[in-house]
Amino acid sequence: MDIWQAIILGIVEGATEYLPISSTFHLIWTAKILGISQTDFQKAFEVIIQSGAILAVVWLYFPRWRQLENLFPLVLVSFLPTAIIGLSLYKVIKSIFFENIALQLGVFAAVGFLFIVFEQILKPKLSKNAESITIKEAIFVGLAQALAIIPGVSRAGAVILGLMFLRVKREQAAQYSFLLAVPTLLAASALDLIKSAPYLASRPDDFGLLVVGFVAAFGSAYLVVKWFVVFLQKHSLVGFGFYRLLLALVLITIFSSTIF
């Protein structure tokens, strides 16, 4: 990996982590397009740049924590189902879901279709604030987020769609997904970092690439998070649904020989 590849991957991670389009899916396919193999360094690099995306949300929302403190208990409740399921299926996630290209593309497109159906056909009436959901509803959101263990689902997309199903306003759902991302991604990153620590310690020459990727992820996530909340105040998820369908079609066309 060179410095430009590190920058591109950092930007992709930050830009897609909080949008309903699956950062994991985009990182896998960006690395494939750039010709970057899934080495131990690549896996460790993805953990580090994800930390940059986490820091962007903390940086944005920490000054407002007093205004958001009513959400924190609910966010913790939503985190618990994801943590339990994620730890239970960790080996399955890494060994099966990340290796099955057809599954990734199928899920990616299917979720896009779900966005379109949900928005266009069901036309949800959204009137609730996130802080008004119950403990049972918070658990439901956590279970929805747990579906994101499958590459292509999107953690943010599952959370936002789950909250919209509960009639929570889109921008409120997005904000809740940002806050829920902090403990969720920290836990996942910590688990991966523990496994990658010995390798990182043995490769001090790669430190510069990690820093560049971290900064790129922080910058792109910071900009996207600020934009996304404003966007959802006037727009639906339909555009992201069509984006998913189009991108899946393009990737299937380009990589058909390796998929089938």
ZIVENCOR-V195324 format. One record per residue. N is the residue number from 1. SS is DSSP state (a for helix, b for strand, c for the rest). Layout:
n=N ss=SS
n=N ss=SS
This chain:
n=1 ss=c
n=2 ss=c
n=3 ss=a
n=4 ss=a
n=5 ss=a
n=6 ss=a
n=7 ss=a
n=8 ss=a
n=9 ss=a
n=10 ss=a
n=11 ss=a
n=12 ss=a
n=13 ss=a
n=14 ss=a
n=15 ss=a
n=16 ss=a
n=17 ss=c
n=18 ss=c
n=19 ss=c
n=20 ss=c
n=21 ss=c
n=22 ss=c
n=23 ss=a
n=24 ss=a
n=25 ss=a
n=26 ss=a
n=27 ss=a
n=28 ss=a
n=29 ss=a
n=30 ss=a
n=31 ss=a
n=32 ss=a
n=33 ss=a
n=34 ss=a
n=35 ss=c
n=36 ss=c
n=37 ss=c
n=38 ss=c
n=39 ss=c
n=40 ss=a
n=41 ss=a
n=42 ss=a
n=43 ss=a
n=44 ss=a
n=45 ss=a
n=46 ss=a
n=47 ss=a
n=48 ss=a
n=49 ss=a
n=50 ss=a
n=51 ss=a
n=52 ss=a
n=53 ss=a
n=54 ss=a
n=55 ss=a
n=56 ss=a
n=57 ss=a
n=58 ss=a
n=59 ss=a
n=60 ss=a
n=61 ss=a
n=62 ss=a
n=63 ss=a
n=64 ss=a
n=65 ss=a
n=66 ss=a
n=67 ss=a
n=68 ss=a
n=69 ss=a
n=70 ss=a
n=71 ss=a
n=72 ss=a
n=73 ss=a
n=74 ss=a
n=75 ss=a
n=76 ss=a
n=77 ss=a
n=78 ss=a
n=79 ss=a
n=80 ss=a
n=81 ss=a
n=82 ss=a
n=83 ss=a
n=84 ss=a
n=85 ss=a
n=86 ss=a
n=87 ss=a
n=88 ss=a
n=89 ss=c
n=90 ss=a
n=91 ss=a
n=92 ss=a
n=93 ss=a
n=94 ss=a
n=95 ss=a
n=96 ss=a
n=97 ss=a
n=98 ss=c
n=99 ss=c
n=100 ss=c
n=101 ss=a
n=102 ss=a
n=103 ss=a
n=104 ss=a
n=105 ss=a
n=106 ss=a
n=107 ss=a
n=108 ss=a
n=109 ss=a
n=110 ss=a
n=111 ss=a
n=112 ss=a
n=113 ss=a
n=114 ss=a
n=115 ss=a
n=116 ss=a
n=117 ss=a
n=118 ss=a
n=119 ss=a
n=120 ss=a
n=121 ss=a
n=122 ss=a
n=123 ss=c
n=124 ss=c
n=125 ss=c
n=126 ss=c
n=127 ss=c
n=128 ss=b
n=129 ss=c
n=130 ss=a
n=131 ss=a
n=132 ss=a
n=133 ss=c
n=134 ss=c
n=135 ss=a
n=136 ss=a
n=137 ss=a
n=138 ss=a
n=139 ss=a
n=140 ss=a
n=141 ss=a
n=142 ss=a
n=143 ss=a
n=144 ss=a
n=145 ss=a
n=146 ss=a
n=147 ss=a
n=148 ss=a
n=149 ss=a
n=150 ss=c
n=151 ss=c
n=152 ss=c
n=153 ss=c
n=154 ss=c
n=155 ss=a
n=156 ss=a
n=157 ss=a
n=158 ss=a
n=159 ss=a
n=160 ss=a
n=161 ss=a
n=162 ss=a
n=163 ss=a
n=164 ss=a
n=165 ss=a
n=166 ss=c
n=167 ss=c
n=168 ss=b
n=169 ss=c
n=170 ss=a
n=171 ss=a
n=172 ss=a
n=173 ss=a
n=174 ss=a
n=175 ss=a
n=176 ss=a
n=177 ss=a
n=178 ss=a
n=179 ss=a
n=180 ss=a
n=181 ss=a
n=182 ss=a
n=183 ss=a
n=184 ss=a
n=185 ss=a
n=186 ss=a
n=187 ss=a
n=188 ss=a
n=189 ss=a
n=190 ss=a
n=191 ss=a
n=192 ss=a
n=193 ss=a
n=194 ss=a
n=195 ss=a
n=196 ss=a
n=197 ss=a
n=198 ss=a
n=199 ss=a
n=200 ss=a
n=201 ss=a
n=202 ss=c
n=203 ss=c
n=204 ss=a
n=205 ss=a
n=206 ss=a
n=207 ss=a
n=208 ss=a
n=209 ss=a
n=210 ss=a
n=211 ss=a
n=212 ss=a
n=213 ss=a
n=214 ss=a
n=215 ss=a
n=216 ss=a
n=217 ss=a
n=218 ss=a
n=219 ss=a
n=220 ss=a
n=221 ss=a
n=222 ss=a
n=223 ss=a
n=224 ss=a
n=225 ss=a
n=226 ss=a
n=227 ss=a
n=228 ss=a
n=229 ss=a
n=230 ss=a
n=231 ss=a
n=232 ss=a
n=233 ss=c
n=234 ss=c
n=235 ss=c
n=236 ss=c
n=237 ss=c
n=238 ss=a
n=239 ss=a
n=240 ss=a
n=241 ss=a
n=242 ss=a
n=243 ss=a
n=244 ss=a
n=245 ss=a
n=246 ss=a
n=247 ss=a
n=248 ss=a
n=249 ss=a
n=250 ss=a
n=251 ss=a
n=252 ss=a
n=253 ss=a
n=254 ss=a
n=255 ss=c
n=256 ss=a
n=257 ss=a
n=258 ss=a
n=259 ss=a
n=260 ss=c
